[in-house]
Amino acid sequence: MNVVYVLAPDGTPLMPCSCAIARLLLKDGKAKVKRRTPFTIKLLVQPSTTSTQPLTLGVDTGSAVIGSAVADTQGQVVYLSEVQVRNDIATTMKERVKYRRNRRNRKTRYRKARWRNRKNSIKTGRFSPTMRSKIDAHLREIRFVQSILPIRHIVLETGTFDPHALKNSNVLKHKWLYQKGINYGFANIKAYVLTRDSYTCQHCAGKSKDKRLEVHHIVFRSQNGSDEEANLLTLCKTCHDGLHAGTVTLKRAGKKKGNLNHATQMNSIRLQLLKQVQAEETWGFVTKEHRQIAGLPKEHCFDAVLIATRGAMPTFQTTVILKKRCVPDGDYQQTKGRHSEQRILTGKIGGFRKFDMVRYQGQEYLIKGRMSTGYAILMDIDGNKVDLKPIPKFEKMKRVRARSSWMMCQAPMPHISSTANESGENVARKPRS
C-alpha cells in the first residue's frame, strides 16, 4: 500500500500516513500493527491533535460486484476496493436439501417436517437468504471503511430498474401495455398462443387430421427455454410426439430465459441501503459522464472514485486495490463415497482450514482443498486453482490470515492510459499528514 491507515489509542480512525512515517512510529515503539491487510497501525500514545479532513466514501452498489473508494475534498484517493458478492446461495441451499433428504432416508429417526415450522417465512420485512447476504455485504463494507478512515460523507450510486420495460421495450412508447399486456383478454399464455396460431398446427397445417392441439416450447424448458410467446408454438399431438421422438424437426428459432434477477434485486437493495445508511444518492448516468471526462476505464473501483470525488479529477495516493470475495461458512456435504461411508473433516487439518490465506514459496495463496495426507490445493482470490508442482505440503506453508466470511487480498490498480494521466495528473503523490 502507498498509505498506512492509522487508529488512535481508543480505536478512533485518523488520517492515513505515509509508509515512512508508519515505519518510524513502529520503530520507536509509538505504534503497533493492528491489521495486516490493509496495513493499519494503532498509536500507543495519544497524538497532540486528532483533527481530520472531511473524507467522502463513494460506493458503486451492485448485485454482483461492489466498488468503493474514499477521497478528500481535493480529490486525493486514499482507499480502493472491490467486493465480489455471493450469487451461489440458492444453489447451495438446493444442495443442502439434497444432502438432508439423503440423510433422512439413511437414518430412520423421526425429524420434524421442514414445511411445518416456517415461522420465519411470514415474518414482516423478511428477505430471501440471497437478498439478506447482498444487503449485509454492502453494509459490512461501509462499516469496514468507517473503522479505518474518518468518513464524513457517504455517496451511493443506485439505480431503479423497470423489469417490464427491460423485457418489452414497447412499453416505453405505449404506456397502456403496463395494464394491457400481450396476454390481455386471454386466460393465460397458452390461450394467447393458440389464438395467435389460429388453432392450427404450425408444422403440418392440419394434414395429420389430429384435432388435439398442444403448445410446445421450441427451446426446451430443460435447456432453459423461456415461457414467453416467442418460444411457444402450436402443434398437434401427432407432430408434438414425433418431435420429442426425433422423427419431426422444426426449423424455428426459439428463445432462452432472460435474467432480470440482478435488476430486480437492485431495486430492493437501493431501498434498504437508503433506509439504513445516512447517505447521498447519485445515479449511473452521472458517474458515466464523469468517468468519460476523466478518461478512466470502466471498472467498479473507478466508478466509486468518481462517486467519491463528485466528478472532480482524482489523484491517486494509493495504487493498490483491496480485492474481497464473500464466501460461505462451510460446505454442506459431510460424507463421501458410494455409501457415504467416508466422513469429510470440517475442522482443521494440520492446523489449516479451507479459505485460510497462506504464504508458500514467497507468494500468498488461499486454500482451496486439503488432504489428510498433509497436502493442500491452493487458489487465487477468484477461486482459480493454482497449478503448483510438486503439490504443496502443509509443513512448507505459513498461515498469514485465518478464514473469515470474506477473503481479502491486495492487487495492483488497473492500468490507466497516458491520456488520463496527462489530463487529470492521475499519479500517486505523497499523502498529506
GUGU-172754 format. One record per atom (N, C-alpha, C): x, y, z. Coordinates in pm, whole numbers, padded with zeros to 5 digits, always signed. Layout:
<rs>
XYZ;...
</rs>
This chain:
<rs>
+00084-00119+00000;+00000+00000+00000;+00088+00124+00000;+00042+00232-00064;+00112+00359-00062;+00076+00443+00060;-00031+00404+00130;-00070+00473+00252;-00090+00369+00361;-00075+00414+00484;-00097+00329+00600;-00209+00391+00682;-00306+00312+00719;-00421+00362+00794;-00385+00365+00943;-00433+00468+01012;-00391+00496+01150;-00514+00501+01239;-00502+00438+01356;-00606+00442+01458;-00551+00507+01584;-00634+00582+01654;-00597+00641+01782;-00594+00531+01888;-00537+00558+02007;-00535+00456+02112;-00672+00402+02150;-00776+00484+02135;-00912+00437+02167;-00982+00373+02048;-00910+00355+01936;-00967+00291+01817;-01031+00385+01719;-01032+00515+01747;-01091+00612+01654;-01002+00626+01530;-01058+00617+01410;-00975+00630+01290;-00924+00772+01271;-00797+00783+01230;-00735+00911+01200;-00699+00915+01052;-00640+01026+01008;-00599+01036+00869;-00484+00941+00842;-00479+00880+00723;-00369+00788+00691;-00236+00863+00679;-00128+00789+00695;+00007+00847+00684;+00085+00771+00579;+00205+00819+00551;+00291+00754+00453;+00359+00632+00517;+00414+00547+00433;+00482+00426+00482;+00603+00462+00567;+00675+00569+00531;+00795+00609+00604;+00760+00652+00746;+00652+00730+00762;+00611+00774+00895;+00567+00655+00979;+00492+00563+00918;+00448+00445+00991;+00567+00361+01036;+00669+00350+00952;+00788+00273+00987;+00859+00334+01107;+00867+00467+01111;+00933+00535+01224;+00852+00517+01353;+00719+00525+01342;+00635+00508+01461;+00649+00368+01518;+00653+00269+01431;+00669+00131+01477;+00807+00107+01537;+00910+00167+01475;+01047+00150+01523;+01066+00214+01660;+01003+00329+01684;+01018+00400+01811;+00925+00346+01920;+00844+00247+01886;+00754+00190+01985;+00634+00276+02016;+00600+00368+01926;+00485+00456+01947;+00358+00402+01883;+00369+00291+01814;+00253+00231+01747;+00274+00081+01736;+00167+00011+01712;+00173-00134+01689;+00087-00168+01568;+00115-00283+01509;+00040-00326+01391;-00097-00377+01436;-00201-00320+01380;-00338-00359+01413;-00394-00457+01311;-00367-00433+01184;-00419-00518+01077;-00316-00526+00966;-00303-00642+00909;-00202-00661+00805;-00254-00622+00668;-00381-00656+00640;-00442-00623+00510;-00578-00562+00534;-00595-00433+00502;-00493-00336+00461;-00407-00299+00582;-00284-00258+00557;-00191-00235+00666;-00239-00118+00751;-00264-00147+00878;-00320-00048+00971;-00240-00054+01100;-00207+00063+01152;-00135+00071+01280;-00224+00140+01383;-00196+00110+01511;-00267+00173+01620;-00167+00245+01709;-00189+00373+01731;-00098+00452+01813;-00107+00408+01959;+00009+00408+02025;+00015+00372+02166;+00013+00495+02257;+00035+00612+02200;+00030+00737+02275;-00070+00830+02207;-00138+00908+02287;-00239+00999+02232;-00171+01109+02151;-00210+01130+02024;-00148+01235+01944;-00185+01374+01995;-00102+01471+01959;-00126+01608+02004;-00253+01666+01945;-00287+01624+01824;-00410+01671+01760;-00480+01555+01693;-00609+01553+01700;-00688+01448+01637;-00781+01504+01530;-00749+01623+01480;-00832+01683+01375;-00814+01606+01246;-00922+01588+01175;-00920+01513+01049;-00981+01597+00937;-00947+01559+00816;-01004+01624+00698;-01134+01553+00659;-01227+01623+00598;-01353+01558+00558;-01330+01460+00443;-01355+01335+00468;-01340+01230+00367;-01478+01182+00322;-01488+01148+00195;-01614+01101+00137;-01596+00958+00088;-01687+00872+00128;-01689+00734+00081;-01788+00722-00034;-01740+00679-00149;-01825+00655-00264;-01843+00506-00285;-01968+00463-00299;-01998+00320-00314;-02074+00298-00443;-02017+00215-00529;-02085+00173-00652;-02160+00044-00620;-02286+00056-00582;-02363-00060-00540;-02381-00157-00656;-02399-00283-00623;-02414-00383-00728;-02468-00513-00674;-02523-00594-00763;-02575-00725-00726;-02471-00833-00744;-02358-00802-00808;-02251-00899-00826;-02119-00847-00771;-02086-00719-00798;-01960-00659-00751;-01990-00522-00692;-01931-00495-00577;-01943-00365-00511;-01809-00293-00524;-01811-00170-00570;-01690-00089-00575;-01698+00021-00471;-01587+00047-00403;-01586+00155-00303;-01453+00228-00309;-01458+00355-00277;-01339+00441-00278;-01361+00555-00180;-01250+00607-00127;-01254+00718-00033;-01164+00829-00087;-01214+00951-00087;-01137+01065-00137;-01165+01186-00047;-01069+01281-00048;-01089+01405+00028;-01145+01513-00063;-01153+01635-00013;-01214+01744-00090;-01129+01785-00209;-00997+01752-00208;-00908+01783-00320;-00906+01671-00425;-00984+01566-00404;-00987+01456-00499;-00876+01356-00482;-00806+01355-00368;-00699+01259-00343;-00759+01130-00288;-00737+01022-00360;-00796+00892-00328;-00703+00817-00233;-00758+00771-00120;-00677+00702-00020;-00723+00559+00004;-00829+00516-00065;-00879+00380-00044;-00951+00334-00169;-00926+00209-00210;-00992+00148-00325;-01024+00003-00290;-01141-00044-00328;-01173-00185-00304;-01282-00230-00399;-01285-00362-00422;-01392-00427-00497;-01432-00553-00421;-01561-00571-00401;-01613-00684-00325;-01701-00768-00417;-01668-00898-00428;-01750-00991-00504;-01858-01047-00412;-01983-01020-00448;-02096-01062-00367;-02135-01205-00403;-02189-01277-00307;-02229-01415-00330;-02354-01423-00418;-02349-01511-00519;-02464-01539-00604;-02490-01689-00613;-02436-01763-00515;-02448-01909-00518;-02535-01962-00405;-02603-01874-00332;-02675-01919-00213;-02793-02009-00250;-02868-01973-00354;-02982-02056-00393;-02934-02196-00435;-02822-02202-00506;-02769-02332-00549;-02724-02415-00430;-02654-02354-00336;-02605-02429-00221;-02720-02472-00130;-02827-02394-00124;-02942-02435-00044;-03010-02557-00106;-03011-02564-00239;-03066-02683-00304;-02978-02805-00276;-02846-02783-00271;-02757-02892-00237;-02781-02939-00093;-02804-02843-00004;-02831-02879+00135;-02958-02963+00145;-03061-02927+00068;-03183-03006+00067;-03153-03149+00022;-03068-03162-00079;-03034-03296-00131;-02966-03380-00024;-02867-03319+00045;-02795-03395+00147;-02884-03426+00266;-02972-03335+00304;-03064-03361+00414;-03159-03476+00381;-03211-03473+00258;-03303-03579+00217;-03231-03713+00215;-03107-03710+00172;-03029-03834+00169;-03007-03888+00310;-02974-03798+00403;-02953-03842+00541;-03083-03893+00603;-03192-03826+00569;-03321-03869+00626;-03356-04009+00577;-03325-04040+00455;-03353-04173+00402;-03263-04279+00465;-03140-04238+00499;-03047-04335+00559;-03078-04359+00706;-03120-04252+00774;-03146-04261+00917;-03296-04249+00940;-03353-04349+01001;-03499-04356+01011;-03555-04284+01133;-03471-04219+01213;-03523-04148+01328;-03617-04036+01281;-03716-04004+01363;-03816-03904+01323;-03756-03764+01333;-03780-03685+01230;-03740-03545+01230;-03860-03462+01186;-03876-03348+01250;-03988-03262+01215;-03983-03224+01067;-04096-03228+01003;-04103-03187+00862;-04073-03038+00852;-03990-03000+00757;-03946-02862+00744;-04061-02768+00713;-04158-02814+00637;-04264-02724+00592;-04370-02697+00699;-04355-02759+00816;-04450-02734+00925;-04393-02635+01027;-04275-02587+01004;-04213-02498+01103;-04140-02386+01030;-04215-02306+00960;-04155-02198+00880;-04210-02062+00924;-04198-02030+01052;-04247-01902+01101;-04167-01787+01040;-04040-01814+01005;-03957-01707+00951;-04007-01659+00815;-04076-01747+00741;-04119-01711+00606;-04234-01610+00606;-04303-01594+00717;-04414-01499+00722;-04379-01379+00809;-04252-01365+00846;-04209-01253+00928;-04213-01124+00847;-04255-01016+00909;-04265-00888+00841;-04125-00837+00804;-04112-00788+00682;-03983-00734+00638;-03879-00839+00607;-03921-00962+00586;-03826-01069+00561;-03773-01062+00418;-03644-01093+00403;-03583-01105+00271;-03533-01247+00252;-03518-01286+00128;-03463-01418+00099;-03317-01422+00143;-03260-01541+00165;-03119-01550+00205;-03025-01481+00108;-03053-01489-00021;-02967-01422-00119;-02970-01270-00101;-03090-01214-00085;-03102-01070-00067;-03040-01025+00064;-03061-01103+00171;-03004-01068+00301;-02852-01064+00292;-02795-01161+00221;-02650-01167+00206;-02597-01046+00130;-02667-01004+00025;-02619-00892-00056;-02633-00759+00017;-02742-00742+00089;-02758-00619+00168;-02651-00612+00277;-02629-00725+00344;-02528-00728+00451;-02388-00704+00396;-02361-00749+00273;-02229-00727+00213;-02204-00578+00193;-02305-00504+00147;-02291-00359+00132;-02267-00292+00267;-02349-00328+00366;-02337-00265+00498;-02203-00299+00563;-02158-00421+00544;-02031-00460+00606;-01914-00384+00545;-01916-00364+00415;-01808-00287+00351;-01808-00143+00399;-01926-00084+00414;-01934+00054+00464;-01880+00062+00606;-01919-00034+00692;-01869-00034+00829;-01719-00057+00835;-01666-00140+00746;-01523-00166+00745;-01444-00039+00713;-01490+00034+00611;-01420+00158+00574;-01429+00260+00687;-01545+00268+00751;-01561+00361+00862;-01472+00325+00981;-01430+00199+00991;-01346+00157+01104;-01200+00195+01086;-01157+00227+00961;-01016+00259+00939;-00996+00401+00888;-01103+00470+00849;-01091+00607+00798;-01202+00694+00856;-01172+00821+00885;-01274+00912+00941;-01369+00963+00832;-01469+00884+00801;-01562+00917+00693;-01662+01023+00741;-01675+01128+00663;-01769+01236+00695;-01897+01225+00611;-01882+01186+00485;-01998+01177+00395;-01994+01043+00323;-02113+00993+00288;-02128+00870+00211;-02215+00901+00090;-02170+00860-00027;-02246+00878-00152;-02267+00741-00214;-02391+00705-00241;-02426+00576-00300;-02474+00596-00443;-02417+00518-00535;-02472+00517-00670;-02576+00407-00677;-02700+00444-00697;-02809+00348-00701;-02877+00355-00837;-02969+00266-00857;-03044+00265-00982;-03178+00197-00962;-03280+00248-01029;-03411+00184-01029;-03434+00125-01167;-03477+00001-01169;-03493-00072-01294;-03639-00110-01313;-03682-00105-01436;-03818-00142-01473;-03810-00276-01547;-03832-00389-01477;-03821-00519-01544;-03916-00535-01661;-04035-00471-01651;-04132-00480-01761;-04076-00415-01887;-04012-00299-01869;-03954-00231-01986;-03831-00303-02038;-03753-00365-01948;-03637-00442-01994;-03680-00565-02073;-03795-00619-02037;-03846-00738-02105;-03916-00702-02235;-03986-00589-02237;-04060-00546-02355;-04044-00395-02370;-03958-00354-02460;-03926-00212-02476;-04042-00131-02532;-04143-00197-02584;-04256-00124-02643;-04337-00048-02538;-04322-00084-02409;-04399-00015-02306;-04353+00130-02292;-04232+00161-02338;-04185+00299-02331;-04259+00386-02431;-04306+00327-02540;-04381+00402-02640;-04531+00398-02610;-04578+00283-02562;-04720+00265-02537;-04739+00231-02389;-04768+00332-02308;-04781+00313-02164;-04894+00219-02128;-04993+00205-02215;-05107+00119-02183;-05066-00027-02175;-04945-00062-02225;-04900-00201-02217;-04872-00244-02073;-04853-00146-01981;-04835-00183-01841;-04961-00251-01787;-05079-00199-01828;-05205-00257-01781;-05261-00361-01878;-05235-00340-02005;-05289-00430-02106;-05174-00490-02184;-05115-00592-02126;-05002-00657-02189;-05044-00750-02300;-04951-00835-02341;-04976-00921-02457;-05082-01027-02427;-05100-01061-02299;-05199-01163-02263;-05334-01102-02225;-05350-00971-02245;-05475-00906-02205;-05591-00963-02287;-05695-01007-02214;-05812-01064-02281;-05806-01213-02298;-05696-01276-02257;-05681-01422-02267;-05665-01480-02128;-05706-01605-02113;-05699-01670-01982;-05555-01688-01938;-05467-01722-02031;-05326-01744-02000;-05246-01737-02129;-05116-01762-02118;-05029-01753-02235;-05060-01862-02337;-05108-01977-02288;-05143-02086-02380;-05261-02046-02469;-05362-01981-02409;-05477-01937-02489;-05434-01833-02592;-05339-01746-02554;-05292-01646-02650;-05221-01712-02767;-05134-01810-02741;-05059-01875-02848;-05152-01951-02942;-05252-02019-02885;-05347-02092-02971;-05424-01997-03062;-05464-01882-03007;-05535-01782-03088;-05442-01722-03192;-05319-01692-03152;-05222-01635-03246;-05199-01728-03365;-05194-01859-03339;-05169-01957-03446;-05296-02009-03509;-05411-01942-03482;-05540-01976-03544;-05579-02122-03519;-05540-02175-03401;-05576-02312-03365;-05538-02411-03476;-05418-02390-03531;-05371-02476-03641;-05228-02521-03610;-05199-02646-03636;-05064-02698-03617;-04969-02624-03710;-04861-02571-03653;-04768-02490-03731;-04664-02575-03805;-04675-02707-03792;-04583-02794-03867;-04652-02860-03986;-04765-02926-03960;-04833-02998-04069;-04953-02921-04124;-04990-02811-04060;-05103-02728-04104;-05232-02807-04113;-05251-02907-04026;-05375-02985-04021;-05375-03108-04107;-05264-03141-04174;-05261-03258-04262;-05271-03390-04185;-05231-03390-04059;-05235-03515-03981;-05376-03550-03937;-05474-03457-03952;-05613-03477-03913;-05628-03497-03761;-05523-03464-03686;-05528-03477-03540;-05581-03345-03483;-05696-03350-03415;-05759-03229-03364;-05709-03189-03225;-05628-03274-03163;-05575-03240-03031;-05453-03150-03048;-05464-03029-02996;-05357-02931-03009;-05283-02913-02877;-05153-02893-02886;-05069-02872-02768;-04973-02756-02796;-04931-02690-02691;-04837-02579-02703;-04698-02630-02668;-04605-02612-02761;-04470-02668-02749;-04366-02558-02724;-04267-02588-02637;-04153-02498-02614;-04048-02528-02721;-04018-02430-02806;-03919-02451-02913;-03783-02482-02851;-03737-02398-02759;-03620-02432-02677;-03674-02496-02551;-03638-02623-02529;-03697-02698-02419;-03674-02628-02285;-03768-02646-02195;-03755-02587-02062;-03635-02647-01989;-03604-02773-02018;-03486-02835-01956;-03357-02770-02004;-03363-02699-02117;-03248-02627-02170;-03260-02476-02146;-03332-02440-02041;-03352-02301-02001;-03436-02223-02101;-03532-02290-02161;-03621-02223-02257;-03719-02131-02188;-03755-02025-02256;-03844-01924-02200;-03989-01968-02208;-04074-01911-02120;-04218-01934-02125;-04290-01822-02199;-04217-01736-02268;-04278-01627-02343;-04331-01678-02477;-04417-01596-02536;-04482-01639-02661;-04382-01659-02775;-04266-01593-02767;-04167-01608-02874;-04106-01748-02875;-04120-01822-02765;-04063-01956-02757;-04172-02064-02758;-04297-02025-02786;-04409-02120-02783;-04468-02135-02922;-04516-02255-02951;-04567-02288-03084;-04680-02389-03070;-04780-02373-03154;-04893-02467-03153;-04861-02586-03242;-04874-02707-03187;-04853-02831-03262;-04966-02928-03230;-05001-03010-03328;-05095-03117-03299;-05024-03226-03220;-05098-03315-03156;-05035-03415-03070;-04946-03510-03152;-04987-03538-03275;-04906-03628-03359;-04770-03567-03386;-04766-03441-03428;-04639-03375-03456;-04558-03353-03327;-04629-03323-03219;-04560-03298-03092;-04490-03425-03043;-04560-03538-03049;-04499-03665-03008;-04383-03701-03101;-04402-03676-03231;-04295-03707-03324;-04172-03620-03303;-04193-03496-03263;-04080-03407-03238;-03998-03456-03120;-04066-03498-03013;-03994-03547-02896;-03935-03686-02922;-03991-03758-03016;-03935-03889-03051;-03819-03877-03149;-03801-03760-03211;-03690-03737-03301;-03723-03758-03447;-03851-03788-03479;-03889-03810-03619;-03935-03682-03688;-03958-03576-03613;-04002-03448-03667;-03899-03342-03628;-03866-03254-03722;-03769-03147-03697;-03833-03012-03727;-03816-02919-03635;-03867-02783-03655;-03755-02692-03702;-03785-02605-03795;-03687-02508-03844;-03722-02368-03794;-03734-02359-03662;-03770-02231-03600;-03675-02204-03484;-03644-02078-03468;-03556-02038-03358;-03641-01999-03238;-03603-02048-03122;-03676-02016-03000;-03605-01907-02920;-03631-01905-02793;-03575-01802-02706;-03549-01861-02568;-03432-01830-02515;-03398-01876-02381;-03448-01775-02278;-03451-01818-02154;-03496-01732-02046;-03403-01613-02030;-03462-01496-02014;-03382-01380-01981;-03357-01376-01830;-03253-01307-01789;-03218-01299-01648;-03233-01155-01600;-03341-01130-01530;-03365-00998-01472;-03351-01001-01320;-03286-01108-01269;-03272-01119-01124;-03195-01002-01065;-03082-00966-01130;-02998-00861-01075;-03070-00726-01075;-03144-00697-01180;-03218-00571-01186;-03324-00565-01078;-03396-00676-01058;-03498-00680-00954;-03437-00666-00815;-03325-00733-00793;-03259-00728-00662;-03208-00587-00631;-03157-00518-00731;-03103-00384-00707;-03211-00286-00662;-03335-00306-00706;-03443-00219-00660;-03462-00229-00509;-03453-00352-00456;-03469-00372-00312;-03344-00329-00236;-03225-00357-00292;-03101-00319-00225;-03095-00168-00208;-03135-00094-00311;-03133+00052-00305;-03219+00103-00189;-03342+00052-00177;-03431+00099-00073;-03376+00069+00066;-03321-00051+00085;-03271-00091+00216;-03148-00010+00256;-03059+00017+00161;-02939+00093+00194;-02974+00237+00231;-03067+00297+00158;-03106+00435+00189;-03180+00444+00322;-03244+00334+00365;-03310+00333+00495;-03210+00320+00609;-03106+00240+00588;-03016+00205+00698;-02889+00289+00702;-02860+00364+00595;-02737+00444+00590;-02774+00588+00557;-02717+00680+00633;-02736+00822+00601;-02641+00858+00487;-02693+00870+00369;-02607+00888+00252;-02678+00971+00147;-02596+01032+00061;-02647+01098-00058;-02665+00994-00168;-02742+01030-00267;-02771+00937-00376;-02731+00998-00509;-02666+00917-00590;-02633+00958-00726;-02671+00844-00819;-02657+00866-00950;-02706+00770-01047;-02597+00736-01149;-02617+00625-01216;-02516+00572-01306;-02483+00663-01423;-02582+00732-01478;-02554+00817-01596;-02465+00935-01558;-02476+00981-01431;-02388+01089-01386;-02245+01037-01374;-02229+00919-01314;-02095+00860-01298;-02032+00831-01434;-02112+00787-01529;-02059+00757-01662;-02001+00882-01728;-02073+00993-01719;-02024+01118-01778;-01893+01161-01712;-01887+01154-01580;-01765+01192-01508;-01648+01101-01544;-01675+00970-01559;-01568+00876-01592;-01513+00901-01733;-01601+00933-01826;-01555+00960-01962;-01474+01089-01969;-01513+01189-01891;-01436+01314-01887;-01298+01290-01827;-01293+01207-01722;-01166+01178-01656;-01079+01083-01736;-01138+01012-01833;-01061+00920-01915;-01022+00792-01843;-01101+00750-01744;-01072+00629-01668;-01143+00510-01730;-01085+00390-01718;-01150+00270-01774;-01274+00234-01694;-01358+00148-01755;-01482+00105-01689;-01449-00006-01590;-01431+00033-01465;-01410-00060-01355;-01494-00014-01237;-01536-00108-01156;-01620-00072-01042;-01547+00021-00945;-01417-00003-00927;-01342+00082-00834;-01329+00225-00887;-01313+00241-01019;-01302+00375-01075;-01438+00447-01074;-01546+00371-01091;-01678+00432-01075;-01693+00488-00934;-01646+00409-00835;-01655+00454-00696;-01569+00578-00673;-01455+00585-00743;-01367+00702-00729;-01440+00828-00774;-01505+00823-00890;-01576+00941-00940;-01697+00974-00855;-01755+00872-00790;-01866+00898-00697;-01815+00972-00574;-01698+00928-00522;-01642+00989-00401;-01593+01131-00426;-01534+01155-00543;-01482+01288-00575;-01590+01380-00630;-01711+01326-00653;-01824+01402-00710;-01787+01464-00845;-01712+01389-00923;-01677+01433-01058;-01548+01508-01068;-01483+01542-00956;-01354+01613-00962;-01246+01519-01013;-01142+01575-01075;-01034+01494-01129;-00957+01428-01014;-00950+01294-01009;-00888+01227-00894;-00736+01224-00903;-00673+01219-00787;-00530+01196-00773;-00511+01078-00679;-00443+00975-00725;-00436+00850-00650;-00315+00850-00557;-00343+00848-00427;-00238+00830-00329;-00205+00683-00308;-00296+00597-00343;-00275+00454-00333;-00291+00393-00471;-00207+00299-00504;-00213+00229-00634;-00248+00082-00614;-00309+00050-00500;-00344-00088-00467;-00493-00097-00441;-00556-00203-00491;-00698-00228-00469;-00713-00346-00374;-00801-00332-00279;-00836-00444-00192;-00940-00529-00263;-00904-00652-00294;-00998-00746-00356;-01060-00831-00247;-01192-00831-00241;-01263-00909-00139;-01366-00999-00208;-01383-01115-00149;-01480-01210-00204;-01555-01276-00089;-01685-01260-00086;-01767-01318+00019;-01776-01469-00001;-01758-01544+00106;-01759-01690+00099;-01851-01746+00207;-01900-01869+00190;-01987-01929+00291;-01908-01975+00413;-01980-02005+00519;-01915-02051+00641;-01852-02189+00623;-01913-02273+00542;-01859-02407+00522;-01936-02481+00415;-01904-02607+00396;-01970-02691+00296;-02078-02776+00364;-02184-02803+00292;-02293-02882+00348;-02265-03032+00340;-02182-03074+00248;-02155-03217+00234;-02071-03264+00353;-02116-03368+00421;-02048-03419+00539;-01977-03551+00516;-02020-03625+00415;-01960-03755+00387;-01939-03771+00237;-01861-03869+00200;-01841-03903+00059;-01825-04054+00047;-01821-04101-00076;-01817-04244-00101;-01949-04294-00153;-01949-04414-00206;-02070-04468-00268;-02182-04484-00167;-02148-04524-00047;-02248-04543+00058;-02230-04442+00171;-02168-04328+00140;-02143-04223+00239;-02070-04277+00360;-01976-04367+00334;-01905-04432+00444;-01785-04352+00492;-01741-04252+00412;-01621-04176+00447;-01660-04037+00491;-01626-04001+00614;-01664-03871+00668;-01563-03765+00625;-01614-03647+00587;-01529-03536+00546;-01497-03451+00668;-01370-03425+00690;-01327-03345+00804;-01358-03198+00776;-01429-03133+00868;-01465-02993+00851;-01379-02902+00939;-01307-02959+01036;-01221-02879+01122;-01085-02857+01058;-00986-02836+01141;-00851-02811+01091;-00782-02942+01054;-00703-02936+00950;-00616-03047+00911;-00475-02992+00906;-00390-03040+00994;-00254-02988+01000;-00248-02842+01041;-00351-02795+01112;-00354-02656+01155;-00411-02559+01053;-00466-02610+00942;-00518-02524+00835;-00663-02557+00808;-00740-02454+00770;-00879-02470+00728;-00894-02417+00586;-01007-02454+00525;-01037-02405+00392;-01053-02254+00395;-01003-02187+00291;-01007-02042+00273;-00908-01968+00362;-00820-02039+00434;-00712-01971+00505;-00615-01913+00403;-00557-01796+00434;-00454-01740+00348;-00318-01786+00399;-00237-01841+00307;-00107-01896+00345;+00001-01836+00255;+00122-01838+00305;+00239-01798+00226;+00316-01923+00188;+00339-01939+00058;+00410-02057+00007;+00507-02011-00101;+00633-02040-00082;+00739-02003-00176;+00736-01853-00207;+00715-01772-00104;+00719-01627-00119;+00594-01564-00176;+00492-01645-00206;+00367-01592-00261;+00252-01625-00166;+00148-01543-00171;+00031-01565-00087;-00082-01627-00167;-00139-01733-00113;-00248-01807-00177;-00357-01833-00075;-00469-01883-00126;-00581-01925-00042;-00598-02076-00057;-00635-02142+00052;-00651-02288+00048;-00785-02323-00015;-00779-02400-00121;-00900-02444-00192;-00945-02581-00142;-00850-02669-00115;-00882-02803-00066;-00767-02858+00015;-00798-02953+00105;-00696-03011+00191;-00701-03163+00182;-00587-03224+00205;-00578-03369+00205;-00529-03416+00342;-00586-03526+00390;-00547-03577+00520;-00403-03627+00520;-00344-03644+00403;-00205-03688+00392;-00106-03574+00411;-00158-03448+00428;-00069-03337+00455;-00042-03247+00337;-00125-03255+00233;-00109-03171+00115;-00230-03079+00101;-00215-02972+00021;-00322-02874+00001;-00326-02831-00144;-00446-02797-00189;-00467-02736-00321;-00488-02588-00298;-00414-02504-00369;-00419-02360-00349;-00490-02291-00465;-00541-02170-00439;-00615-02095-00541;-00589-01947-00521;-00636-01866-00619;-00627-01722-00606;-00759-01667-00553;-00771-01534-00546;-00889-01473-00487;-01014-01500-00569;-01000-01528-00699;-01116-01554-00785;-01157-01700-00786;-01089-01784-00706;-01124-01926-00699;-01056-02011-00803;-00961-01956-00880;-00891-02033-00982;-00779-02114-00919;-00776-02242-00949;-00674-02330-00893;-00536-02291-00946;-00439-02289-00855;-00301-02260-00891;-00229-02392-00910;-00179-02414-01032;-00113-02541-01065;+00032-02536-01018;+00057-02597-00903;+00191-02598-00845;+00242-02742-00840;+00365-02759-00880;+00429-02891-00875;+00564-02878-00807;+00590-02964-00708;+00502-03066-00651;+00388-03005-00572;+00290-03088-00536;+00175-03038-00460;+00225-02984-00327;+00182-02863-00289;+00232-02802-00166;+00199-02884-00042;+00298-02889+00051;+00279-02956+00179;+00247-02853+00288;+00173-02898+00387;+00139-02809+00499;+00265-02759+00569;+00362-02847+00582;+00482-02813+00660;+00565-02704+00593;+00541-02679+00465;+00615-02575+00395;+00535-02446+00380;+00418-02441+00443;+00332-02322+00437;+00334-02250+00571;+00299-02123+00564;+00281-02044+00685;+00148-01970+00672;+00064-01988+00773;-00067-01923+00767;-00052-01774+00793;-00103-01694+00699;-00096-01550+00709;-00220-01494+00777;-00337-01549+00742;-00462-01500+00799;-00563-01613+00802;-00634-01626+00914;-00738-01728+00926;-00859-01691+00841;-00937-01790+00805;-01054-01768+00721;-01158-01685+00796;-01237-01611+00720;-01349-01536+00774;-01460-01542+00671;-01561-01458+00686;-01674-01461+00592;-01642-01393+00460;-01523-01334+00446;-01479-01290+00315;-01328-01307+00304;-01283-01339+00185;-01141-01350+00155;-01093-01214+00106;-00970-01178+00141;-00920-01045+00109;-00774-01055+00067;-00739-00982-00037;-00600-00972-00079;-00581-00838-00149;-00456-00803-00172;-00423-00678-00240;-00385-00706-00384;-00426-00618-00474;-00397-00632-00616;-00359-00495-00672;-00271-00491-00771;-00234-00362-00830;-00352-00298-00901;-00355-00167-00900;-00462-00093-00965;-00458-00115-01116;-00573-00130-01183;-00574-00145-01328;-00501-00031-01398;-00446-00062-01513;-00367+00036-01588;-00453+00155-01630;-00397+00274-01611;-00463+00398-01654;-00387+00450-01775;-00461+00486-01879;-00397+00532-02003;-00319+00660-01980;-00223+00683-02066;-00141+00804-02055;-00224+00930-02077;-00332+00918-02157;-00419+01034-02180;-00484+01079-02050;-00527+00981-01970;-00588+01015-01842;-00485+01078-01749;-00360+01028-01755;-00256+01084-01669;-00228+01228-01705;-00227+01258-01836;-00196+01394-01879;-00310+01490-01847;-00434+01444-01869;-00548+01534-01849;-00578+01556-01701;-00564+01448-01620;-00602+01461-01480;-00488+01448-01384;-00364+01431-01436;-00249+01414-01350;-00275+01305-01247;-00323+01187-01297;-00354+01076-01208;-00227+01002-01170;-00148+01062-01088;-00024+00998-01043;-00028+00988-00892;+00045+00892-00839;+00047+00873-00695;+00134+00982-00631;+00077+01053-00535;+00150+01156-00467;+00170+01119-00321;+00263+01187-00258;+00287+01163-00116;+00166+01211-00037;+00108+01122+00049;-00011+01163+00124;+00019+01271+00224;-00083+01353+00248;-00070+01459+00346;-00080+01401+00487;-00006+01458+00580;-00009+01410+00718;-00137+01457+00785;
</rs>
